Amino acid sequence: MDDYWELLRNFEVKKRTIDADSDELVTYKVPFKMLEFVLELKPATLKQVI
């Protein structure tokens, strides 16, 4: 559950710091545990999930 809160917190920080007029790419970190969880629910490759 901690990973979920971290995900939300990181999203809020990114959302507040992004400039809508910028063409710059945005990097977003997803906790590895969240990816493991998704892969358990949906058997696929990591590339397909992302």
WOVEN-V922134 format. One record per residue. RES is the residue in one letter. OMEGA is omega in degrees with one decimal (none if undefined). Layout:
BEGIN
RES/OMEGA  RES/OMEGA
END
This chain:
BEGIN
M/178.0  D/178.7  D/178.4  Y/-179.9  W/176.9  E/178.1  L/179.1  L/-179.6  R/178.3  N/178.8  F/179.9  E/178.3  V/179.1  K/-178.1  K/-177.7  R/-175.5  T/-178.7  I/176.1  D/-176.4  A/-178.1  D/-176.6  S/175.0  D/-177.5  E/176.6  L/179.1  V/177.6  T/-177.8  Y/-179.6  K/176.2  V/178.7  P/-176.9  F/178.3  K/178.4  M/177.4  L/177.3  E/179.5  F/179.9  V/179.8  L/175.7  E/-179.8  L/-176.4  K/179.2  P/179.3  A/175.1  T/179.2  L/179.9  K/178.9  Q/-178.7  V/-178.9  I/none
END
